[in-house]
Amino acid sequence: MLESMTGYASHKGDALGHSWTWDLRSVNAKGLDLRLRVPDWIEGLEPAVRGALSKALARGSVNLSLRVQKEEEQGALSVNAGQLAAVLSAIKTAEAQAAEAGVTLAPSKASDLLGIRGVLETTSEETDTKALLQALMAEVPALLESFRAMRQQEGQALQAVLMDQLSQIETLTAQAAEAAEARRAESADTLRSNLARVLENSDGADEARVAQELAMLAVKSDVMEELDRLRAHVEAARGLIETGSPIGRKLDFLMQEFNREANTLCSKAQSVDLTRIGLDLKAVIDQMREQVQNVE
């Protein structure tokens, strides 16, 4: 199936006290350009994700971002003995100085002491990044499946457009063949007229030599080879499209060949009808080449 290089997919998940959001999108590019934004504190995550994308995709400018958040948890509470001792010592000193000054202080309560910064601590388990890495990578296949499904949907529409353009090229090639055949009779008459004119106005001209030169000019203006190659290119392009992606590079090269034959046809035309058909061919080929730029 044909795939477009334009695609988008997102996915949310949670496990091991964490929640996350995947965001994957791509646009057309000559090759595969991967740009990842993933948490660097999860060891091995970036190379693992990069490897999975490289295996699944052939072309496109691909951007992937992953946001991981730790869920709030109520950890175990513990008293920092050192900090508490420092606070009690400070209170004792303050009470002594207040007594000397004749100031009576209200007795301190336990809740007051625990509310002082650093006395009461929350402890929590460290994140197991290996387990988290496995949980995240387990979701990559589903993310890629959703992503490629959208690219294939875009590719189906693109395939219909390309097939229609190939049919237009095929029709114009047939019209060019008819115009070339009609021009052939005119060319023969023109050749005989030119030969007679040269012989009448040239003393001692070699009739055989003049006829040979004029015949060579007629051969150089023949366009049947170009039309045959255009027909072959149409069949080759259809075969490639039917095989499915990745075929973008091959199609892009084939479009260059299409364009070369159309240019040669226009340069050899020597006919208003054939020139018009050649220009129509070039227009369709240019349109098709733009579409091919988005094929994976």
PyMOL commands that set and color helices and strands:
alter all, ss='L'
color gray80, all
select helices_A, chain A and resi 45-56+81-100+110-114+129-137+140-200+207-220+224-243+248-268+272-292
alter helices_A, ss='H'
color red, helices_A
select strands_A, chain A and resi 7-15+18-27+32-37+60-70+76-79+120-123
alter strands_A, ss='S'
color yellow, strands_A
deselect
rebuild
show_as cartoon
